[in-house]
Amino acid sequence: MIFEDLVKFPLYIISHPFKGYDDFKLQKKGKMYVALILLALTSLITILRFTSIGFIMNPNNPKDLNSIKLISFVLFPVLLFSIANWNVTTLFDGKGKLKDIFMMVCYSLFPYIIVSFFVIIASNYLTYEELLILNVIDYIGILGIVYLMFFGMICIHEYSPTKVFITTGLTIVAIGVILFIVLLIFTLIRQFYTFVYALLKEISKRY
């Protein structure tokens, strides 16, 4: 059952995106636990790409590893896109719920996970002459995310391709707005903290 949910069904979505995503949403074949596992595997892959990918593709120093930072590079974009897309598509009669969007984004990471495992292993055995082939394969994993998210948004929101492009553009704008608001809030909190700290310090000096 786990193998079918975690491997067979994501593979089915890749080969039959329309039918797969219909089953994902209408037949409830999309599972939250699978989405979370795929998200966790992507975080693991990001760490392994930093530490274990072959030296011909790896400019990083393993000693500089910051696992929390690398994991945040996975979690924040997924959460940010899900929230922003939900806000935008709500205004454009999108049928997808926040949960559906989040799960769809996580399922879209599946090809990247598979390709990255192959690239990490192969990069330790290939030569510089074969590096181009490996880079092409690596890009296929990234394109796989875009491919699945594109069809996912068509099916989840019941949109036309044109509407997907429009709402995706607006989602990117919404992400920028959210980041600006978050940055503004943190800046205000920091300034308030600095003000209170300076005030208390001044009071302590006088009394």
N, C-alpha and C positions, 0 to 999 in steps of 0.2 A: 504493500500500500504506500509506504513512504517512497520507495523507488519510483512508483508510478506518479506520485504527486510531485516529487522533486526532480525527476529526470525525464520520464516519458511524456508527461503533459507539457512541460516547457519546450521539449523537442517538437511536439505536435503543433504548438503555437507557431514555432519558427517555420514549419513546412506548410501549415494551414492557418495563417494569421486570422482571417475573418471567422472561420468556424471555431478556431481555438479560443479566440477572445469572446465569441458568443457563448461558448461553453463556460468560459472563465467567469462571465458575469451572470448569465441567465441560469445556467445549470449549477452555479456555485462551485465550479471545479477549481477556481482560484482560492488558495488557502493562505490565511494569514501566517501560519507557522512556516510555510514554505517561503513566503516573501521575506520573513525575518531571517531564515537560514541563508537565503541568497544574499541578503544584505550583509550578514555576518561573514559569509564566504568572500564577498567582494572586499570587505575590510581586511580580511586575512590575506587575500591576493595582493592588495595594495602594500601591505607590510612585506610580503615575500618578494614582490617586485623590487623593493628597496634593498633587501638584504641578500636575496638568493639568485637573482637573475645574473646571467653570465657577464663577465667583466667587459666583453665587447659591446654590451648594450647598457651597462650600468655605470653612470658617472658618480654615483653616490658612495659615500663612505659609510659602511655599516655601523661605525662607531657613532655616527650622527643620528642614529635611529631615534625617532620620537613617536612611539606607537599611538599615543593619544592624538597627536597632531594628524597623523596619517589617517586614523579612523575618522576623525572629524571631517577630513576632506571627502569622505564617502557619505557620512551620515547627513551633514548639513546640506549639501546640494540636493540629495534625495528629498529630505523634508521640506526644504525651501521651494523646490519645484512643485512638489505635491500641493503645498498650501497655496502657492501663487496661482497654479493652474486651476485649483478648485475655486478660488475667488474669481478668477477671470471667467471660467466656463459657467459659473452660476449666473453671471450677467448675460451670457449668450445661450441660454437654454440648454446647457450641457446636462446630460443625464447621469453622469458619473458622480458618485459620492466621494468624499475625501478618502475613505477607506479603499474604494475601488482604484482611485488614482495612485495612491501610495503602493498598493499591491502590484498594479500594472507596471509602475516604474521599477520596482524590485524584480519582477519577473523579466523585465527587459535587460537586466544585468546578466542573465544566464549565458548568452553567447560570449560575453566578455570574460566571464569566469572560466569557461572551457578553453577559450583561446589563450588566455593568460597562463593557465596551468601548462599548456603545451609549450608556449613561448619560454617560460621560466626553465623548463626542463631542457628544451632544445638549445637554448642560448648557451648552455654550459658545454655543448659538444660541437657547435658549428664554428666555422672559420669566418674571417672578415669577408671573404668572397661570397659567403652565403647569407650575410647579414641583411641584404636587401630583401631576400625572400621572407625572412623572419619579420622584418618591418612591415611588409605588405600583409602578412598574416595577422600581425598585431593590429593593424588598422581595420582589418575585417571585424575583429572583436568590437571595436568602437562603433563601426558602422552597424553592427548587429544591434547595439543598443538603440541607435536612431531608428533603425528599421522596425523593431518591435514597439517602440514608443509611438511611432507614427501610426501604425495600424491599431495599436492599443487605444489611442485617442479617438480614432475613427469609430471604433466599436464601443468603447466605454461611454463616450459622449453622444454617439449616434450623429456624428458630423460628416460633412463632405470633406475631401482632401483640402479644398480651398479654405474651409473654415478652420481646419486643423492648423494650417499655416498662419492664418490670421491670429487665432487664439494663442498659438505658440509664441508669436512675436509679442503679443500683449502680455503673455506670461513672463517673458524676459524683462519687459518694462516693469511689471509688478514685482519681480525679484529685486530689481534695482531700487524700487520704492521701499520695499520691506527692509532691505539692507540699510538704506538711508535712515529710515525711522529707527531701526535698532541702534545704528551708530549714534544717532542724535540722542537717544535715550541714555546710552552708556556714557556719552560725553556729559550730559546734564547731571547724571548720577555722580560721575567723577568730580565735576566742578562743585556740586553740592557737598560731597564728602570733603573736598579740599577746603571749602569755605567753613564747614562745621569744625573741621580739625584745627584750622587757623584760629577760629573764634574761641574754641575751648582752650587752646594753647595760650591765647592772649589773656583769657580769664584766669587761668591757673597762675600766670605770671603776676597778675595784679592782686590776687587774693591768696 
